[in-house]
Amino acid sequence: MTDTSGSKSGTGGTSGTDEIASELAQAGIQIGSVSNADVGWDGGPVNFRRPEYRGGKVPVSTKIFQGFGALPGQHKEWAFNTLLLLYYSQILGLPATYASIVLGIALFLDAMSDPLVGAYSDNFRSKMGRRHPFMFGSIVPTALAAFFLFAPPHGMPNWMLVGWMLIFTVLMRFFYTFFAVPWNAVAAELSEDYGERTSIITYRMVIGWLGGVLFTFAMYSLVFHTSAGNKNGLLDASRYFNFAIILAVLMALWMTITSVMTRNQVRYLPQPVGAVKSQSPRNLLRQAWMALHSRNFRLLFFSVLISAGVAGTAQVFDIYMNLYFWGLSPENIRWFSLAIIGAIASFVTAGLLQKYFEKQQIMVVSIFLLMILAMGRVILRFVDVLPQNGDPALVWFLVIYVCFMAYFWSMILIMFASMIPDIVDEQEFDTGLRQEGVFSAGISFAGKATTSVGLIIGGMLLDLFIQFPRGAAPADVGSHTIFLLGLTDGILVPVLNIGALFLLMRYSLTPERLAKIQVELKRRADRAD
């Protein structure tokens, strides 16, 4: 595909800086020089440079094809969050504690690999740039691991089933890391513009949501539908082999499309200047640690630690809540796909809100309201305000509810992903380094590491506190067990997000400061030329 955006060489004088300053001044942002003393960088050599500077905005086609890379992650997360624990515990018979420990171990190991892959791709050099070789190389092994994870041999004893689950969960997450971390870094590198970065993330979110909704609706309708004998398809072991094939094929397809169709953007992405030194694991870890020197990155990092731990614990209960607390069938659950209405509303309003509020402010309010919503629906059930299970009115109430939750959750993700490249610019101004891969991987590490702990805690709560019976049909679970399930998922877990809110309220990178930093970075690059 031909890039029609136009470009100009990065070897010109200072006209690029003047143009940026002029545009910002028209927008009401006055640019002065930003003193190196503000951030303590010694003005050393420029370490990364774009081979060509883009003239104009990122083409819509590029945003779309980059957005296709969100789909394999959507499919993987739905499979992990909705099916994997249910399949291995309720159907294959593993205790929930064992299965959740396996998931937690695999996720923690995956988290350890993220900063290493990020740092290595930050310093990698090839004709295809820093990121694409890793994206291409991950496609086939990721798809194979996905298939085998959901297609274990029949009749395995528990100890072998634990080993099978652990091996292929680890392999799938590990190979997918070599796609996801570089792909996220590409999104951060495509543009230097504050608003355009939000636009890129918005396209990615729209495509991810649309593809995720179609995938989820199709799985509930065509693969896990209720059988003629009124058996819940999610509890039918025979359905999972076909799902394994579908998951593997679709993940490979989307990974291939986004990798091939964004190769033409490599010339616009920052590349290392000069010789690239070989990277030892120790040096890669040191680079990952250096990212924590950024105060704003630390605030994001530790807020993600908290919220991911909460999310990891909650995700253990999601499918149990739908099947047992709310008494929903697969045909009911599929309508939760209409949550895309809330997501689309967030995509439409994100840019408008950003004109009046900072990204951090939008994110804080969204997390707070999402927490209130997560608690509210369970409280309404406890006080007997909601319709009874089996009433169609309950299904549609829950559908409307998840639309509101999807709005705030999507807004959080848009603002969060858009804040990462802003912090990367601040870090380059401060230290001379550009570590998109390390920053993206560091946040991913934070999320996965504490989600893994949350998964283990969730599984233990399911077995030891709630004492949920394995292999039970919804009608066979006692009311006390149902009450404990709702109390844990709807009250005790969501309130812990208060810690993440406290940290995010201290974030300090404003649009005005970022604009000054970007102009100064361009001046440095012009002087180096």
Disulfide bonds with the S-S distance in Angstrom:
none
